[in-house]
C-alpha cells in the first residue's frame, strides 16, 4: 500500500513538474491599452489565457523581468 502511494505521488510530480518548469513570462496589451504580463508555457497559451487581451494584440517573450518592456501604454487600441 505504501509503495502504491509513493508511486502515485511520483507519477503526479512527473506530470505536474514540466508544466511548472516550462512557464515563461509574456507581455501583451489589454483592451485599455496598458501593457500587462502573464505566465504561460507557450505563446498560444498566453494569448488564450491573457485577461482582457486587445483584439490586435499578440504576446512577446520577456527573458528578464528587470528589463522594462518598451512603453507601458499603447494608444489606439
C-alpha positions as CSV (number, residue, x, y, z in Angstrom):
1,X,0.0,0.0,0.0
2,X,2.8,2.4,0.9
3,X,4.6,1.6,-2.4
4,X,1.4,2.3,-4.3
5,X,1.0,5.6,-2.7
6,X,4.6,6.6,-3.3
7,X,4.3,5.5,-6.9
8,X,1.2,7.6,-7.4
9,X,2.9,10.7,-5.9
10,X,6.0,10.2,-8.1
11,X,3.7,10.0,-11.2
12,X,1.8,13.1,-10.2
13,X,5.1,15.0,-9.7
14,X,6.3,13.9,-13.1
15,X,3.2,15.1,-14.8
16,X,3.0,18.5,-13.0
17,X,6.7,19.4,-12.9
18,X,7.2,20.0,-16.7
19,X,4.3,22.5,-16.8
20,X,5.7,24.5,-14.0
21,X,9.3,24.4,-15.1
22,X,8.5,25.4,-18.7
23,X,6.4,28.5,-17.8
24,X,7.7,31.8,-19.2
25,X,6.6,35.4,-18.9
26,X,5.0,37.1,-21.8
27,X,3.9,40.8,-22.2
28,X,0.7,41.8,-24.1
29,X,-1.6,44.8,-24.4
30,X,-5.0,44.8,-22.8
31,X,-8.2,46.4,-24.0
32,X,-7.5,49.7,-22.2
33,X,-4.0,49.9,-23.9
34,X,-1.9,49.0,-20.8
35,X,1.0,46.6,-21.1
36,X,0.4,43.6,-18.9
37,X,2.3,40.3,-18.3
38,X,1.2,36.7,-18.0
39,X,3.0,33.4,-17.2
40,X,2.3,30.6,-19.6
41,X,4.1,27.5,-21.1
42,X,3.6,28.6,-24.7
43,X,2.8,31.8,-26.6
44,X,-0.5,30.3,-27.7
45,X,-1.5,29.5,-24.1
46,X,-0.5,33.1,-23.2
47,X,-2.8,34.6,-25.9
48,X,-5.7,32.3,-25.0
49,X,-5.5,32.9,-21.2
50,X,-4.5,36.6,-21.1
51,X,-7.3,38.5,-19.4
52,X,-8.8,41.4,-21.5
53,X,-6.2,41.0,-24.3
54,X,-6.8,43.5,-27.0
55,X,-8.2,42.3,-30.3
56,X,-5.0,43.1,-32.3
57,X,-2.5,42.2,-29.5
58,X,0.0,39.4,-29.6
59,X,2.5,38.4,-27.0
60,X,6.2,39.0,-26.6
61,X,8.5,36.8,-24.5
62,X,10.2,38.6,-21.7
63,X,13.5,37.0,-20.8
64,X,14.4,39.1,-17.8
65,X,11.7,40.8,-15.7
66,X,14.0,43.5,-14.7
67,X,14.3,44.7,-18.3
68,X,11.5,47.1,-19.0
69,X,9.0,46.5,-21.8
70,X,9.2,49.3,-24.3
71,X,6.4,51.6,-23.1
72,X,3.7,50.9,-20.5
73,X,0.7,52.1,-22.6
74,X,-0.4,51.8,-26.2
75,X,-2.8,54.3,-27.8
76,X,-5.5,53.5,-30.3
77,X,-6.3,50.0,-29.0
